[in-house]
Amino acid sequence: MRLILMGPPGAGKGTQAKVIAQRLGIPAISTGDIFRANVSEETPLGVEAKRYMDAGEYVPDEVTNAMVRDRIAQADALEGFLLDGYPRTLSQVEELDSMLAEHGQSIDAAVVLTVDQDEIVQRLTHRAEVEGRTDDTEDVIRHRQDVYVEQTAPLIEVYRDRGQLQEVDGMGAVDEVTERVFAVLGDPDVTPG
């Protein structure tokens, strides 16, 4: 299964991605994790990415696309994957379609987690305190929400028009949200986890 997990920053995508991917026996591919690893290692990509992340902006498409192309071509992703944080723009949707078409593949579903914006701000400011994330100030979080609405929300319509969109209430306990996701996916065959 090839899935996209969408929703505004702080909707719980990272948490759900790990659980869903484990149950399906596919890798969870998070651009956010890749960016943070590069930032902590101070790689050239990390230095560039940090500049954008600290301002609440997205890392440029060409950098992100190259990372995703390399990652989904790895052996563990050949039979399926879950993308968390990609695609974020219409041009990234086109690039992903192209990457998959080269191998005769396509996305099976795009799952969107819906949450209350004030809840997101509360979640992310708490996470910033606990994890010491310098990029999660309230102003940056609110700016990210605006960027999401402007750039990423149109993707929801693309996947809705294709009949691939599944909207899931992202509020509540992690296991409750996970069960909602599997309910909309039609309870696909899962690898015991």
C-alpha positions as CSV (number, residue, x, y, z in Angstrom):
1,M,0.0,0.0,0.0
2,R,1.2,3.5,-0.9
3,L,-0.3,6.1,1.4
4,I,0.0,9.9,2.0
5,L,-0.7,11.2,5.4
6,M,-1.7,14.8,5.4
7,G,-2.9,17.5,7.8
8,P,-1.6,20.7,9.3
9,P,1.7,20.7,11.3
10,G,0.9,19.3,14.7
11,A,-2.0,17.2,13.6
12,G,-0.3,14.0,14.9
13,K,0.9,12.8,11.5
14,G,4.3,11.7,12.8
15,T,2.8,9.6,15.6
16,Q,0.1,8.1,13.4
17,A,2.6,7.4,10.6
18,K,4.8,5.2,12.8
19,V,1.8,3.2,14.1
20,I,0.1,2.8,10.7
21,A,3.3,1.9,8.8
22,Q,4.2,-0.7,11.5
23,R,0.8,-2.4,11.2
24,L,1.0,-2.4,7.4
25,G,4.6,-3.5,7.3
26,I,5.8,-0.6,5.2
27,P,8.3,2.2,6.0
28,A,7.1,5.6,7.2
29,I,8.9,8.2,5.3
30,S,9.0,11.6,7.0
31,T,10.6,14.6,5.4
32,G,10.5,16.3,8.8
33,D,12.7,13.6,10.3
34,I,15.1,13.7,7.3
35,F,15.4,17.5,7.7
36,R,15.9,17.4,11.4
37,A,18.6,14.7,11.1
38,N,20.5,16.8,8.5
39,V,20.1,19.9,10.8
40,S,21.5,18.1,13.8
41,E,24.4,16.7,11.8
42,E,25.0,20.2,10.3
43,T,25.2,18.8,6.7
44,P,25.0,21.4,3.9
45,L,21.4,20.4,3.3
46,G,20.7,20.7,7.0
47,V,22.2,24.2,7.2
48,E,20.0,25.3,4.2
49,A,16.9,23.5,5.6
50,K,17.3,25.1,9.1
51,R,17.1,28.5,7.6
52,Y,13.6,27.7,6.1
53,M,12.4,25.7,9.1
54,D,13.2,28.4,11.6
55,A,11.2,30.9,9.6
56,G,8.3,28.4,9.4
57,E,8.7,28.1,5.6
58,Y,9.0,24.9,3.6
59,V,12.3,23.6,2.3
60,P,12.5,24.2,-1.5
61,D,10.9,21.6,-3.7
62,E,14.0,20.6,-5.6
63,V,15.8,19.6,-2.3
64,T,12.7,17.8,-1.0
65,N,11.9,16.0,-4.2
66,A,15.4,14.6,-4.6
67,M,15.3,13.2,-1.0
68,V,12.0,11.6,-1.5
69,R,12.9,10.1,-4.9
70,D,16.0,8.5,-3.4
71,R,14.1,7.2,-0.4
72,I,11.1,5.6,-2.2
73,A,13.6,3.8,-4.5
74,Q,15.2,2.0,-1.6
75,A,14.4,-1.8,-1.2
76,D,12.2,-1.5,1.8
77,A,9.8,0.9,0.0
78,L,9.4,-1.0,-3.2
79,E,6.2,-2.8,-2.0
80,G,4.7,0.3,-0.3
81,F,5.3,3.2,2.0
82,L,3.6,5.9,4.0
83,L,4.6,9.5,3.2
84,D,4.4,12.0,6.1
85,G,5.0,15.6,5.2
86,Y,5.2,15.1,1.4
87,P,3.8,16.2,-1.0
88,R,3.1,19.7,0.4
89,T,2.6,21.6,-2.9
90,L,0.9,21.0,-6.2
91,S,4.3,20.8,-7.9
92,Q,5.3,18.1,-5.4
93,V,2.1,16.2,-6.3
94,E,3.1,16.3,-10.0
95,E,6.7,15.2,-9.1
96,L,5.4,12.3,-6.9
97,D,3.1,11.2,-9.7
98,S,6.0,11.2,-12.1
99,M,8.3,9.2,-9.7
100,L,5.6,6.5,-9.2
101,A,4.6,6.4,-12.9
102,E,8.2,5.5,-13.8
103,H,7.6,2.2,-11.9
104,G,4.0,1.7,-12.9
105,Q,2.8,2.7,-9.4
106,S,0.3,5.2,-8.0
107,I,-0.9,6.4,-4.6
108,D,-3.6,4.2,-3.0
109,A,-5.0,6.8,-0.6
110,A,-4.4,10.2,0.9
111,V,-5.5,10.3,4.5
112,V,-6.1,13.8,5.9
113,L,-6.1,14.3,9.7
114,T,-8.5,17.1,10.7
115,V,-7.9,18.9,14.0
116,D,-8.8,22.2,15.7
117,Q,-6.2,24.9,15.1
118,D,-6.1,26.1,18.8
119,E,-5.4,22.4,19.8
120,I,-2.5,22.3,17.3
121,V,-0.9,25.5,18.8
122,Q,-1.3,24.0,22.3
123,R,0.2,20.6,21.1
124,L,3.2,22.2,19.4
125,T,4.1,24.7,22.1
126,H,4.0,21.9,24.6
127,R,6.2,19.7,22.4
128,A,8.6,22.6,22.0
129,E,9.0,22.9,25.7
130,V,9.4,19.1,26.2
131,E,11.8,18.5,23.3
132,G,13.6,21.9,23.2
133,R,12.6,22.6,19.6
134,T,13.7,26.1,18.7
135,D,11.5,26.2,15.6
136,D,8.2,25.9,17.5
137,T,7.4,29.3,18.8
138,E,3.7,30.3,18.8
139,D,4.3,32.9,16.0
140,V,6.1,30.3,13.8
141,I,3.4,27.7,14.5
142,R,0.6,30.1,13.5
143,H,2.6,31.1,10.4
144,R,3.0,27.4,9.5
145,Q,-0.8,27.0,9.7
146,D,-1.2,29.9,7.3
147,V,1.3,28.4,4.9
148,Y,-0.4,25.1,5.1
149,V,-3.8,26.6,4.2
150,E,-2.3,28.6,1.3
151,Q,0.0,25.9,-0.2
152,T,-1.1,22.4,1.0
153,A,-4.8,22.5,1.5
154,P,-5.3,22.6,-2.3
155,L,-3.8,19.1,-2.4
156,I,-6.8,17.9,-0.5
157,E,-9.0,18.8,-3.5
158,V,-6.6,17.1,-6.0
159,Y,-6.9,13.8,-4.1
160,R,-10.6,14.3,-3.5
161,D,-11.1,14.8,-7.2
162,R,-9.2,11.6,-7.9
163,G,-11.3,9.6,-5.4
164,Q,-8.3,8.9,-3.2
165,L,-9.0,11.2,-0.2
166,Q,-10.0,9.9,3.2
167,E,-10.7,12.5,5.9
168,V,-10.2,11.3,9.5
169,D,-10.9,13.2,12.8
170,G,-7.5,13.6,14.3
171,M,-8.7,14.5,17.8
172,G,-8.6,12.0,20.6
173,A,-6.3,9.3,21.8
174,V,-3.7,7.9,19.4
175,D,-5.2,4.4,19.2
176,E,-8.7,5.9,18.5
177,V,-7.3,8.0,15.6
178,T,-5.4,4.9,14.3
179,E,-8.6,2.8,14.3
180,R,-10.4,5.6,12.4
181,V,-7.7,5.6,9.8
182,F,-8.0,1.8,9.3
183,A,-11.7,2.1,9.2
184,V,-11.6,4.5,6.2
185,L,-8.9,2.4,4.5
186,G,-11.3,-0.6,4.5
187,D,-9.2,-2.5,7.1
188,P,-6.5,-3.6,4.6
189,D,-4.4,-6.7,5.3
190,V,-1.9,-5.8,8.0
191,T,1.3,-7.2,9.2
192,P,1.0,-8.2,12.9
193,G,2.8,-5.6,14.9
